[in-house]
């Protein structure tokens, strides 16, 4: 299903109060549908329909919306005239935000008729004796958006990074009112409500729509199917995952990832912290005992939807153990104890770290090799549209590198990058290293060689006892040492349109108001104020860190670079030690022009043969089950011969674009 801006399904509690504020009538719906409708005289209403209950309509006039916890799927609407308050909870955060945004825009978007016309229509309607007729609210138009933004003061003076005085005044108004907004022309709604496009999962403004193939995955996830979706680097897997999380009810949805850095990117927790069995080093019976402890058992039983990012780095034996644990703890014999799985990752990138001893050699390194894999996954998808790189030549080279295929033409083109000058305005290329310790040593020595004293920026953690845990999960360190002229990298999406994005390269030019000012590669200077990172715990709580969103960037490890887009990067692949490591490093670059490869050797590029075989079978399964390329809508398997021929042609083209080497 697609997200409908004027329809919302969630838990609804409605309270009416009398003249002295004493609560009288109450209504509670575990599941209710809210629709925005208009009357014949263009008045806006919210229609609430609960299970086995008649619809109730509330006129949207003189209302106050409290949106402080909107990102958690909660909000309240106070209808002053009716002395009534409506409390919404367990709403998909993204859908809730669009619903409230539509209310704001429809109330402020210049769609109201003048009062005389409205009164005339009202009299005519009352005299006619006909029952009231309500229609669904039409989609938001560009004109309405512009009018609403004008009333919100967004079209006043100010640059992309420096707000106008009016905008600052309105922010102060919202702060004073504790995160509540009154939808009238005199005041403004929450900032996210009048942004043209935004997401709530991490508080990041995204001006990018989902493409058709991403929407296909989203529909499968919101319909309750257990899904695995994959795709090469830069196809927007993490971006899509954040959209999926924001489209699902918060209660029962657990977002996890195999690594701390990946978990932070989607606003979740690590899979190991959720599972309650540590690294799974014990036997199955001991793992079941650990997961059955009161705290862990409750977490497992509450879970309805489990999201796992970077599934490629979860080994098969661990996957089998948590699947068995889920069935036992939840007392449910269905696959994974009846939990809906949403798995995301690329097995042709970094593999799982598997502990092996001298006596036994693990035979199930990858999840797809486990017995549980086929039982748990209902739908599979592959994202093919690359968003990180726009150069077709570079995309084609990366597709070959991904499967370990390097011909003479590719080798020649990559060797030619060794002579490229990619530095500019004092900003040096970030050196990608295969080992984390090498990157750390380079950064420390380069910082020491600069003139001047080191300046310490210390993080503020919500709990001092978890500082080490946060250091392992976040790119932002607890203690950041900087100097003037230090090479740094931005760790947050601050302003996408202005190029201030996660991975943007810059240099510290001065310290102002106690924080660094950085000049980035696009010559834009930015005062790097403290930003907040939020990580969810397995129990549903949160831990936070506030820190300057920078990291030293003379060097970076390949493992830590996953998810980043680097606009100035240099690498030597002579020390790569894992299949897919060279591909991960190369695919971090935004373009061939921003990349320099030293001493390239085709022998440094290879792919795991078992993974290649998996993807061969995977694409065959896509062909056999759907008979359509990803993205087509509602097409049944009974096709005409012409349609089937067209589909097969597209599949063949896809295999040519992403050739698979033969496996002996």
VENZISUL-V693173 format. One record per residue. N is the residue number from 1. SS is DSSP state (a for helix, b for strand, c for the rest). BURIAL is # if it has 24 or more other C-alpha atoms within 12 Angstrom, else .. D_LAST is the distance of its C-alpha to the last C-alpha in Angstrom with 1 decimal. Layout:
((N/SS/BURIAL/D_LAST) (N/SS/BURIAL/D_LAST))
This chain:
((1/c/./42.7) (2/c/#/43.9) (3/c/#/46.2) (4/c/#/49.8) (5/c/#/52.1) (6/c/#/55.2) (7/b/#/53.8) (8/b/#/53.1) (9/b/#/52.4) (10/b/#/53.2) (11/b/#/55.7) (12/b/#/59.3) (13/b/#/62.5) (14/b/#/65.8) (15/b/#/69.0) (16/b/#/72.5) (17/b/./75.3) (18/c/./79.1) (19/c/./81.5) (20/c/./81.6) (21/c/./77.8) (22/c/./77.6) (23/b/./74.5) (24/b/./75.4) (25/b/./73.1) (26/b/./69.4) (27/b/#/66.3) (28/b/#/62.9) (29/b/#/59.7) (30/b/./56.4) (31/b/#/54.8) (32/b/#/56.7) (33/b/#/55.9) (34/b/#/57.7) (35/b/#/58.3) (36/b/#/60.2) (37/b/#/62.8) (38/b/#/65.8) (39/c/#/69.1) (40/c/#/71.1) (41/c/#/72.8) (42/c/#/69.6) (43/c/#/69.9) (44/b/#/66.6) (45/b/#/65.9) (46/b/#/63.2) (47/b/#/62.8) (48/b/#/61.6) (49/b/#/60.5) (50/b/#/59.8) (51/c/./58.6) (52/c/./61.4) (53/c/./63.7) (54/c/./65.5) (55/c/./64.5) (56/b/./66.6) (57/b/#/67.2) (58/b/#/68.0) (59/b/#/69.5) (60/c/#/67.8) (61/c/#/71.0) (62/c/#/71.9) (63/b/#/68.8) (64/b/#/67.3) (65/b/#/63.6) (66/b/#/62.3) (67/c/#/58.7) (68/c/#/58.3) (69/c/#/55.5) (70/a/#/53.9) (71/a/#/50.5) (72/a/#/50.7) (73/c/#/51.4) (74/c/#/55.2) (75/b/#/58.2) (76/b/#/61.8) (77/b/#/64.1) (78/b/#/67.8) (79/b/#/70.0) (80/c/#/73.4) (81/c/./75.5) (82/c/./74.3) (83/c/#/74.4) (84/b/#/70.9) (85/b/#/67.7) (86/b/#/64.2) (87/b/#/61.5) (88/b/#/57.9) (89/b/#/55.1) (90/c/#/51.4) (91/c/#/50.9) (92/c/#/47.6) (93/a/#/48.5) (94/a/#/47.3) (95/a/#/49.1) (96/a/#/52.2) (97/a/#/52.4) (98/a/#/52.1) (99/a/#/54.7) (100/a/#/57.2) (101/a/#/56.4) (102/a/#/57.3) (103/a/#/60.5) (104/a/#/61.5) (105/a/#/60.7) (106/a/#/62.5) (107/a/#/65.5) (108/a/#/65.6) (109/c/#/64.1) (110/c/#/67.3) (111/c/#/66.9) (112/c/./70.2) (113/c/./73.2) (114/c/./76.6) (115/a/./78.8) (116/a/./81.4) (117/a/./78.9) (118/a/./77.3) (119/a/./80.7) (120/a/./81.6) (121/a/./78.5) (122/a/./79.1) (123/a/./82.7) (124/a/./81.6) (125/a/./78.9) (126/a/./81.4) (127/a/./84.0) (128/a/./81.6) (129/c/./81.1) (130/c/./77.5) (131/c/./74.9) (132/c/./72.7) (133/c/./69.5) (134/c/./66.5) (135/b/./63.5) (136/b/./60.1) (137/c/#/60.1) (138/c/./58.5) (139/c/#/55.5) (140/c/#/56.5) (141/c/./57.4) (142/a/./57.2) (143/a/./61.0) (144/a/#/61.3) (145/a/#/58.8) (146/a/#/60.8) (147/a/#/64.1) (148/a/#/62.8) (149/a/#/61.4) (150/a/#/64.9) (151/a/#/66.7) (152/c/#/64.3) (153/c/#/65.2) (154/c/#/61.7) (155/c/./62.8) (156/c/./65.4) (157/c/./65.2) (158/c/./62.5) (159/c/./59.3) (160/c/./55.7) (161/c/./56.1) (162/c/./59.8) (163/c/./61.3) (164/c/./64.7) (165/a/./67.7) (166/a/./67.8) (167/a/#/64.2) (168/a/./65.0) (169/a/./68.1) (170/a/#/66.2) (171/a/#/63.6) (172/a/./66.6) (173/a/./67.9) (174/a/#/64.7) (175/a/./64.7) (176/a/./68.3) (177/c/./67.6) (178/c/./64.9) (179/c/#/62.1) (180/b/#/64.0) (181/b/#/64.7) (182/b/#/67.4) (183/c/#/66.4) (184/c/#/69.5) (185/c/#/70.2) (186/c/./71.9) (187/c/#/68.9) (188/c/#/65.2) (189/c/#/62.2) (190/c/#/59.4) (191/a/#/57.6) (192/a/#/54.3) (193/a/#/56.2) (194/c/#/57.2) (195/c/#/54.0) (196/c/#/52.4) (197/c/#/49.0) (198/c/#/48.2) (199/c/#/46.1) (200/c/#/47.4) (201/c/#/44.4) (202/c/#/44.9) (203/c/#/48.1) (204/c/#/46.1) (205/c/#/47.4) (206/c/#/44.7) (207/c/./45.6) (208/c/./42.3) (209/c/./41.9) (210/c/#/38.9) (211/c/#/37.0) (212/a/./36.3) (213/a/#/32.8) (214/a/#/34.1) (215/a/#/37.0) (216/a/#/34.7) (217/a/#/33.2) (218/a/#/36.8) (219/a/#/38.0) (220/a/#/35.4) (221/a/#/36.3) (222/a/#/40.1) (223/c/./39.8) (224/c/#/38.6) (225/c/#/35.0) (226/c/#/32.3) (227/b/#/30.0) (228/b/#/26.9) (229/b/#/26.8) (230/b/#/24.5) (231/b/#/24.5) (232/c/#/23.9) (233/c/#/26.6) (234/c/#/30.0) (235/c/#/29.7) (236/c/#/32.6) (237/a/#/31.0) (238/a/#/33.7) (239/a/#/36.4) (240/a/#/35.5) (241/a/#/35.4) (242/a/#/38.9) (243/a/#/40.0) (244/a/#/38.7) (245/a/#/40.5) (246/a/#/43.7) (247/c/#/43.5) (248/c/#/43.3) (249/c/#/46.3) (250/c/#/46.5) (251/c/#/47.5) (252/c/#/44.5) (253/b/#/42.0) (254/b/#/40.3) (255/b/#/38.3) (256/b/#/36.0) (257/b/#/33.1) (258/c/#/30.9) (259/c/#/32.7) (260/a/#/36.4) (261/a/#/36.1) (262/a/#/34.2) (263/a/#/36.7) (264/a/#/39.6) (265/a/#/38.2) (266/c/#/38.4) (267/c/#/41.6) (268/c/#/40.2) (269/b/#/39.6) (270/b/#/36.6) (271/a/#/34.7) (272/a/#/35.5) (273/a/#/39.2) (274/a/#/39.2) (275/a/#/37.4) (276/c/#/40.0) (277/c/#/37.7) (278/c/./37.1) (279/c/#/33.7) (280/c/#/33.0) (281/c/./33.1) (282/c/./35.2) (283/c/./34.5) (284/a/./34.5) (285/a/./38.2) (286/a/./39.4) (287/a/#/37.5) (288/a/#/39.3) (289/a/./42.6) (290/a/#/42.2) (291/a/#/41.3) (292/c/#/44.3) (293/c/./46.8) (294/a/./49.4) (295/a/./48.2) (296/a/#/44.5) (297/a/#/45.1) (298/a/./47.2) (299/a/#/44.6) (300/a/#/42.0) (301/a/#/44.5) (302/a/#/45.6) (303/c/#/42.2) (304/c/#/41.5) (305/b/#/38.8) (306/b/#/36.3) (307/b/#/34.6) (308/b/#/31.8) (309/b/#/30.9) (310/c/#/27.9) (311/a/#/26.2) (312/a/#/23.0) (313/a/#/24.8) (314/c/#/25.8) (315/c/#/23.7) (316/a/#/22.8) (317/a/#/25.3) (318/a/#/28.1) (319/a/#/27.5) (320/a/#/27.7) (321/a/#/30.9) (322/a/#/32.7) (323/a/#/31.9) (324/a/#/33.5) (325/a/#/36.3) (326/a/#/37.0) (327/a/#/37.5) (328/a/#/39.7) (329/a/#/41.9) (330/a/#/42.4) (331/c/./43.0) (332/c/./40.8) (333/c/./38.1) (334/c/./36.4) (335/a/#/33.1) (336/a/#/33.9) (337/a/#/37.5) (338/a/#/38.1) (339/c/#/37.4) (340/b/#/36.0) (341/b/#/32.9) (342/b/#/32.3) (343/b/#/29.1) (344/b/#/28.1) (345/c/#/25.5) (346/c/#/22.4) (347/c/#/19.4) (348/c/#/18.2) (349/c/#/21.4) (350/c/#/22.5) (351/c/#/20.9) (352/c/#/23.2) (353/c/./24.9) (354/c/./24.2) (355/c/./26.5) (356/c/./25.1) (357/c/./27.2) (358/c/./27.0) (359/c/./27.0) (360/c/./24.4) (361/c/./21.2) (362/c/./20.9) (363/c/./18.1) (364/c/#/19.3) (365/c/#/19.3) (366/c/#/19.3) (367/a/#/21.8) (368/a/#/19.5) (369/a/#/18.2) (370/c/#/21.8) (371/a/./23.5) (372/a/#/26.1) (373/a/#/24.1) (374/a/./23.9) (375/a/./27.5) (376/a/#/28.9) (377/c/#/27.5) (378/c/#/29.3) (379/b/#/28.5) (380/b/#/25.7) (381/b/#/26.4) (382/b/#/24.8) (383/b/#/27.4) (384/c/#/26.7) (385/c/#/30.1) (386/c/#/30.2) (387/c/#/33.7) (388/c/#/33.5) (389/c/#/32.8) (390/c/./34.7) (391/c/./33.5) (392/a/./31.0) (393/a/./29.6) (394/a/#/28.9) (395/a/#/27.4) (396/a/#/24.9) (397/a/#/24.1) (398/a/#/23.6) (399/a/#/21.3) (400/a/#/18.9) (401/a/#/19.5) (402/a/#/18.7) (403/c/#/15.0) (404/c/#/14.8) (405/c/#/15.4) (406/c/#/18.3) (407/c/./19.6) (408/a/./22.8) (409/a/./25.1) (410/a/#/24.1) (411/a/#/24.4) (412/a/./27.8) (413/a/#/29.0) (414/a/#/28.2) (415/a/#/29.7) (416/a/./32.8) (417/a/#/33.5) (418/a/#/34.5) (419/a/./37.8) (420/c/./38.6) (421/c/./41.8) (422/c/#/41.0) (423/c/#/44.0) (424/b/./47.3) (425/c/./50.7) (426/c/./49.9) (427/b/#/46.7) (428/c/#/43.9) (429/c/#/40.2) (430/b/#/38.5) (431/b/#/36.2) (432/b/#/33.0) (433/b/#/32.0) (434/c/#/29.0) (435/c/#/31.4) (436/a/./34.3) (437/a/./36.7) (438/a/./36.4) (439/a/#/37.3) (440/a/#/40.3) (441/a/./41.6) (442/a/#/41.5) (443/a/#/43.4) (444/a/#/46.0) (445/a/./46.7) (446/a/#/47.0) (447/a/#/49.4) (448/a/./51.5) (449/a/./51.9) (450/c/./53.6) (451/c/./57.4) (452/c/./59.2) (453/c/./59.0) (454/c/./56.1) (455/b/./56.8) (456/b/./55.5) (457/b/#/54.5) (458/b/./54.2) (459/c/#/52.5) (460/b/#/54.5) (461/b/#/52.6) (462/c/./53.8) (463/c/./53.5) (464/a/./53.7) (465/a/./52.0) (466/a/./48.6) (467/a/#/48.5) (468/a/./45.6) (469/a/#/43.7) (470/a/#/44.3) (471/a/#/43.3) (472/a/./39.9) (473/a/#/39.5) (474/c/#/41.2) (475/c/#/40.9) (476/c/#/44.7) (477/c/#/45.8) (478/c/#/49.0) (479/b/#/50.5) (480/b/#/49.9) (481/b/#/51.5) (482/b/#/52.2) (483/c/#/54.3) (484/c/#/55.5) (485/c/#/52.9) (486/c/#/50.0) (487/b/#/46.7) (488/b/#/45.8) (489/b/#/43.5) (490/b/#/44.7) (491/c/#/43.3) (492/c/#/44.7) (493/c/#/44.8) (494/c/#/48.5) (495/b/#/49.0) (496/c/./46.0) (497/c/./48.2) (498/c/./49.5) (499/c/#/46.1) (500/b/#/46.9) (501/c/#/43.6) (502/c/#/41.3) (503/c/#/39.8) (504/c/#/42.6) (505/b/#/43.6) (506/b/#/47.2) (507/b/#/49.8) (508/b/#/52.7) (509/b/#/55.9) (510/b/./58.5) (511/b/#/59.4) (512/b/./61.6) (513/c/./63.1) (514/c/./61.1) (515/b/#/57.7) (516/b/#/55.6) (517/b/#/55.8) (518/b/#/52.5) (519/b/#/52.1) (520/b/#/48.8) (521/c/#/46.9) (522/c/./48.6) (523/c/./51.9) (524/c/#/52.8) (525/b/#/54.5) (526/b/#/54.1) (527/b/#/56.1) (528/c/#/53.4) (529/c/./55.3) (530/b/#/53.9) (531/b/#/51.4) (532/b/#/50.4) (533/b/#/47.1) (534/b/#/47.0) (535/b/#/44.5) (536/b/#/44.7) (537/c/#/44.9) (538/c/#/43.3) (539/c/#/46.8) (540/c/#/47.3) (541/c/./49.5) (542/b/./49.0) (543/b/#/49.2) (544/b/#/49.9) (545/b/#/50.0) (546/b/#/52.1) (547/b/#/51.2) (548/b/#/51.2) (549/c/#/47.9) (550/b/#/46.8) (551/b/#/44.5) (552/b/#/44.5) (553/c/#/42.0) (554/c/#/41.8) (555/b/#/38.5) (556/b/#/36.2) (557/b/#/33.1) (558/c/#/29.8) (559/a/#/29.8) (560/a/#/33.3) (561/a/#/32.8) (562/c/#/30.7) (563/c/#/32.8) (564/c/#/34.8) (565/c/#/35.4) (566/b/#/36.5) (567/c/#/38.7) (568/c/#/38.8) (569/b/#/35.9) (570/b/#/34.8) (571/b/#/31.8) (572/b/#/30.3) (573/c/#/26.6) (574/c/./26.7) (575/c/#/26.9) (576/c/#/24.1) (577/c/./22.4) (578/c/#/20.3) (579/c/#/17.5) (580/c/#/19.4) (581/a/#/22.6) (582/a/#/22.9) (583/a/#/22.5) (584/a/#/25.2) (585/a/#/27.5) (586/a/#/27.2) (587/c/#/27.6) (588/c/#/30.9) (589/b/#/32.6) (590/c/#/34.6) (591/c/#/34.1) (592/a/#/33.1) (593/a/#/36.8) (594/a/#/37.1) (595/b/#/34.2) (596/b/#/34.2) (597/b/#/31.1) (598/b/#/32.0) (599/c/./29.9) (600/c/#/26.7) (601/c/#/23.6) (602/a/#/20.2) (603/a/./18.7) (604/a/#/20.5) (605/c/#/18.4) (606/c/#/15.0) (607/c/#/13.7) (608/c/#/12.4) (609/a/./8.8) (610/a/#/10.6) (611/a/#/13.2) (612/a/#/11.2) (613/a/./10.0) (614/a/#/13.7) (615/a/#/15.1) (616/a/./13.3) (617/a/./15.0) (618/a/#/18.0) (619/a/#/18.7) (620/a/./18.4) (621/a/./20.9) (622/a/#/23.1) (623/a/#/23.2) (624/a/./23.9) (625/a/./26.6) (626/a/#/28.5) (627/c/#/27.9) (628/c/#/29.3) (629/c/#/28.3) (630/c/#/29.4) (631/c/#/33.1) (632/c/./34.6) (633/c/./37.4) (634/c/./38.3) (635/c/./36.5) (636/c/./36.1) (637/c/./33.3) (638/c/./35.8) (639/c/./35.5) (640/c/./36.9) (641/a/./34.6) (642/a/./35.4) (643/a/./34.4) (644/a/./31.0) (645/a/./30.4) (646/a/./31.2) (647/a/#/29.0) (648/a/./25.9) (649/a/./26.8) (650/a/./26.9) (651/a/#/23.6) (652/a/./22.0) (653/a/./23.9) (654/a/./22.6) (655/a/./18.9) (656/a/./20.0) (657/a/./21.9) (658/c/#/19.0) (659/c/#/15.9) (660/c/#/12.5) (661/c/#/9.8) (662/c/./6.6) (663/c/./3.8) (664/c/./0.0))
